[in-house]
């Protein structure tokens, strides 16, 4: 660490670097928290067979670590930016009052970004997503029974298979699409917050199934659901509306349209 001016300035500069780095690290932690809050907790694959457990565990770890790389990249980046900000604060040809005002404005903008920005990692977006998910979970419980209805979830960051399986543990939830399993095909399933990777799923005891709805606000999700609907013959699926939310559901006999290799009756 070099000294700016008098020896006493070195200590002051170190404090300034620490202050800016701490502020940036706090912001980074907020971003990580918001990003992590968007995904349902992953549960251990304790019910998998020995041959499948490693596959499920690897997938669970990959899903749950999407935001963890931030823990590796952000701290050194924040320290570097904090040092740069400290240099600017120390050397800027501005009065101290002006520098303090600029720092306060930057901090306020930073807070606004995390609180109200139209980004998935903002506090507002997290709360909105949680409210939508809570309404969907309540509606599913009102229109179906876990002994009669099977849930179909999608590999989505929002209202996906993991959310359905975690927040509706009494239901059997399976994930579309099927996945390779050695030389065959398998499907991920969750019940009672236990994840399995099965080569076949017996569905003879169920009457119907519900497609766990994706957020309706994104055109990408709407287009995806339309492609899913197109896999079924005309009139095979029908819409149930509960609390303003539309659910696509169909008879259990139609499920091979989505899972031709893994569904048995």
C-alpha positions as CSV (number, residue, x, y, z in Angstrom):
1,X,0.0,0.0,0.0
2,X,1.5,3.3,-1.0
3,X,1.2,6.6,0.9
4,X,-0.6,9.6,-0.4
5,X,1.0,12.8,1.0
6,X,1.7,12.5,4.7
7,X,2.1,9.2,6.5
8,X,-1.1,9.7,8.3
9,X,-3.0,9.7,5.0
10,X,-2.2,6.1,4.5
11,X,-4.3,5.1,7.4
12,X,-7.1,7.3,6.3
13,X,-6.9,5.9,2.8
14,X,-7.1,2.3,4.2
15,X,-10.2,3.2,6.1
16,X,-11.7,4.7,3.0
17,X,-10.9,1.6,0.9
18,X,-12.5,-0.6,3.7
19,X,-15.6,1.6,3.8
20,X,-16.2,1.5,0.1
21,X,-15.4,-2.2,-0.1
22,X,-17.8,-3.0,2.7
23,X,-20.6,-1.0,1.1
24,X,-20.1,-2.9,-2.2
25,X,-19.9,-6.2,-0.5
26,X,-23.2,-5.5,1.3
27,X,-24.8,-4.7,-2.1
28,X,-23.4,-7.9,-3.5
29,X,-24.8,-9.9,-0.7
30,X,-28.2,-8.3,-1.3
31,X,-28.0,-9.3,-4.9
32,X,-27.1,-12.9,-4.0
33,X,-29.9,-13.1,-1.4
34,X,-32.5,-11.9,-4.0
35,X,-31.2,-14.3,-6.6
36,X,-31.3,-17.2,-4.2
37,X,-34.8,-16.3,-2.9
38,X,-36.2,-16.8,-6.4
39,X,-35.5,-20.6,-6.3
40,X,-37.1,-23.1,-4.1
41,X,-34.8,-24.9,-1.7
42,X,-33.4,-28.1,-3.1
43,X,-34.0,-31.2,-1.1
44,X,-31.5,-34.1,-0.8
45,X,-32.1,-37.1,-3.1
46,X,-32.5,-39.5,-0.2
47,X,-35.0,-41.8,-1.8
48,X,-33.0,-42.4,-5.0
49,X,-31.6,-45.8,-5.9
50,X,-27.8,-46.1,-5.7
51,X,-27.5,-46.0,-9.5
52,X,-29.5,-42.8,-9.8
53,X,-28.6,-40.8,-6.7
54,X,-25.4,-39.4,-8.1
55,X,-27.3,-38.0,-11.1
56,X,-30.0,-36.4,-9.0
57,X,-27.5,-35.0,-6.5
58,X,-25.4,-33.5,-9.3
59,X,-28.5,-31.9,-10.8
60,X,-29.6,-30.6,-7.5
61,X,-26.2,-29.1,-6.8
62,X,-26.2,-27.5,-10.2
63,X,-29.6,-25.9,-9.7
64,X,-28.8,-24.7,-6.2
65,X,-25.4,-23.2,-7.1
66,X,-26.6,-21.0,-10.0
67,X,-26.0,-18.0,-7.8
68,X,-23.1,-19.3,-5.8
69,X,-20.5,-18.3,-8.4
70,X,-21.2,-14.7,-7.3
71,X,-19.6,-15.5,-4.0
72,X,-16.4,-16.2,-5.8
73,X,-16.4,-13.4,-8.3
74,X,-18.0,-10.5,-6.4
75,X,-15.8,-10.1,-3.3
76,X,-12.5,-9.5,-5.2
77,X,-14.4,-7.3,-7.7
78,X,-15.9,-5.3,-4.9
79,X,-12.6,-4.8,-3.2
80,X,-11.0,-3.6,-6.5
81,X,-13.9,-1.2,-7.2
82,X,-13.7,-0.1,-3.5
83,X,-10.0,0.7,-3.9
84,X,-10.7,2.6,-7.1
85,X,-13.5,4.6,-5.4
86,X,-11.2,5.3,-2.5
87,X,-8.6,6.7,-4.9
88,X,-11.2,8.8,-6.6
89,X,-12.6,10.1,-3.3
90,X,-9.1,11.0,-2.1
91,X,-7.8,12.6,-5.2
92,X,-10.9,14.2,-6.8
93,X,-10.5,18.0,-7.2
94,X,-13.8,18.6,-5.4
95,X,-14.7,19.9,-2.0
96,X,-15.4,17.3,0.7
97,X,-19.1,18.3,0.8
98,X,-19.4,17.7,-3.0
99,X,-17.7,14.3,-2.7
100,X,-20.0,13.3,0.2
101,X,-23.1,14.3,-1.8
102,X,-22.0,12.3,-4.9
103,X,-21.3,9.2,-2.7
104,X,-24.7,9.6,-1.1
105,X,-26.5,9.9,-4.5
106,X,-24.7,6.8,-5.7
107,X,-25.7,4.9,-2.6
108,X,-29.3,6.0,-3.0
109,X,-29.4,4.9,-6.6
110,X,-27.9,1.5,-5.6
111,X,-30.6,1.1,-3.0
112,X,-33.3,2.0,-5.5
113,X,-32.0,-0.6,-7.9
114,X,-32.3,-3.4,-5.4
115,X,-35.6,-2.2,-4.0
116,X,-37.6,-1.2,-7.1
117,X,-35.8,-2.0,-10.3
118,X,-37.7,-4.1,-12.9
119,X,-35.2,-6.9,-12.6
120,X,-35.7,-10.4,-11.2
121,X,-33.1,-9.8,-8.5
122,X,-34.8,-6.7,-7.0
123,X,-36.8,-6.9,-3.7
124,X,-39.9,-5.8,-5.5
125,X,-39.6,-8.6,-8.1
126,X,-38.9,-11.2,-5.4
127,X,-41.9,-10.2,-3.4
128,X,-44.1,-10.1,-6.5
129,X,-43.0,-13.6,-7.5
130,X,-43.5,-14.9,-4.0
131,X,-47.1,-13.5,-4.0
132,X,-47.8,-15.1,-7.4
133,X,-46.4,-18.5,-6.2
134,X,-48.5,-18.4,-3.0
135,X,-51.7,-17.7,-5.0
136,X,-50.9,-20.6,-7.3
137,X,-50.2,-23.0,-4.5
138,X,-53.4,-22.1,-2.7
139,X,-55.4,-22.4,-5.9
140,X,-54.0,-25.9,-6.6
141,X,-55.0,-27.0,-3.1
142,X,-58.6,-25.6,-3.7
143,X,-59.2,-27.4,-7.0
144,X,-57.6,-30.8,-6.5
145,X,-56.6,-33.5,-4.1
146,X,-53.2,-35.1,-4.0
147,X,-54.7,-38.6,-4.0
148,X,-56.4,-37.9,-7.4
149,X,-54.3,-35.3,-9.2
150,X,-50.7,-35.4,-10.4
151,X,-48.8,-32.2,-11.0
152,X,-46.6,-31.5,-14.1
153,X,-43.9,-28.9,-13.5
154,X,-41.3,-27.4,-15.9
155,X,-37.6,-26.7,-15.5
156,X,-38.2,-23.0,-14.9
157,X,-36.6,-20.4,-12.6
158,X,-40.1,-19.1,-11.9
159,X,-43.0,-21.3,-10.7
160,X,-41.2,-24.4,-11.9
161,X,-41.1,-28.1,-11.0
162,X,-39.0,-27.4,-7.9
163,X,-41.4,-24.9,-6.5
164,X,-44.4,-27.2,-7.1
165,X,-42.7,-30.1,-5.5
166,X,-41.5,-28.2,-2.5
167,X,-44.5,-26.1,-1.7
168,X,-47.0,-28.9,-2.5
169,X,-45.3,-31.8,-0.9
170,X,-48.4,-34.0,-0.7
171,X,-48.7,-34.2,-4.5
172,X,-46.6,-36.3,-6.8
173,X,-44.9,-33.8,-9.1
174,X,-43.0,-34.8,-12.2
175,X,-40.9,-32.7,-14.4
176,X,-41.3,-32.2,-18.1
177,X,-39.4,-33.2,-20.3
178,X,-38.1,-36.7,-19.9
179,X,-34.3,-36.9,-19.5
180,X,-31.7,-39.4,-20.6
181,X,-31.0,-42.2,-18.1
182,X,-28.1,-44.3,-19.4
183,X,-29.3,-45.9,-22.6
184,X,-33.0,-45.4,-21.6
185,X,-35.2,-42.5,-20.6
186,X,-36.0,-41.2,-17.1
187,X,-38.1,-38.6,-15.4
188,X,-37.6,-36.5,-12.3
189,X,-40.3,-36.8,-9.7
190,X,-40.8,-35.2,-6.2
191,X,-43.1,-36.1,-3.4
192,X,-42.9,-35.3,0.3
193,X,-39.9,-33.1,-0.6
194,X,-37.9,-36.1,-1.8
195,X,-36.5,-36.2,-5.3
196,X,-36.2,-39.3,-7.4
197,X,-35.0,-40.1,-10.9
198,X,-37.2,-42.9,-12.2
199,X,-37.3,-44.9,-15.4
200,X,-41.1,-45.4,-15.0
201,X,-43.9,-43.6,-13.1
202,X,-47.0,-45.6,-12.2
203,X,-50.1,-43.3,-12.6
204,X,-53.0,-45.7,-12.5
205,X,-54.2,-44.4,-9.1
206,X,-54.6,-40.8,-10.4
207,X,-57.7,-39.4,-12.1
208,X,-56.2,-36.3,-13.8
209,X,-53.2,-34.0,-14.0
210,X,-52.6,-30.3,-13.7
211,X,-49.9,-28.3,-15.6
212,X,-48.3,-26.1,-12.9
213,X,-48.7,-22.7,-14.5
214,X,-45.8,-20.5,-15.5
215,X,-45.9,-16.7,-14.9
216,X,-48.5,-15.2,-17.3
217,X,-46.7,-11.9,-17.6
218,X,-43.9,-13.2,-19.9
219,X,-44.6,-13.9,-23.6
220,X,-41.8,-16.5,-23.6
221,X,-43.8,-18.5,-21.0
222,X,-47.0,-18.1,-22.8
223,X,-45.5,-19.3,-26.1
224,X,-44.0,-22.3,-24.3
225,X,-47.3,-23.3,-22.7
226,X,-49.0,-23.0,-26.1
227,X,-46.4,-25.5,-27.5
228,X,-47.2,-27.8,-24.6
229,X,-50.9,-27.6,-25.3
230,X,-50.3,-28.4,-29.0
231,X,-48.9,-31.8,-28.0
232,X,-52.4,-32.9,-27.0
233,X,-55.4,-33.7,-29.3
234,X,-57.9,-30.9,-29.6
235,X,-60.3,-30.8,-26.6
236,X,-58.2,-33.1,-24.5
237,X,-57.2,-30.4,-22.1
238,X,-59.5,-28.0,-20.4
239,X,-59.0,-24.8,-18.4
240,X,-59.9,-24.4,-14.7
241,X,-59.9,-20.9,-13.4
242,X,-59.3,-20.3,-9.6
243,X,-58.6,-17.0,-8.0
244,X,-58.0,-15.5,-11.4
245,X,-55.4,-18.1,-12.3
246,X,-55.9,-20.4,-15.3
247,X,-54.8,-24.1,-14.9
248,X,-54.6,-26.5,-17.8
249,X,-55.7,-30.0,-16.7
250,X,-56.4,-33.2,-18.5
251,X,-57.3,-36.9,-17.9
252,X,-54.4,-39.1,-16.7
253,X,-54.8,-41.3,-19.8
254,X,-53.5,-38.3,-21.9
255,X,-50.2,-38.0,-20.1
256,X,-48.2,-40.1,-22.6
257,X,-48.4,-37.1,-24.9
258,X,-45.7,-35.5,-22.6
259,X,-44.1,-38.7,-21.3
260,X,-44.2,-41.4,-23.9
261,X,-41.5,-43.5,-22.4
262,X,-41.9,-43.3,-18.7
263,X,-45.6,-43.3,-17.9
264,X,-47.3,-46.6,-17.1
265,X,-50.9,-47.3,-15.9
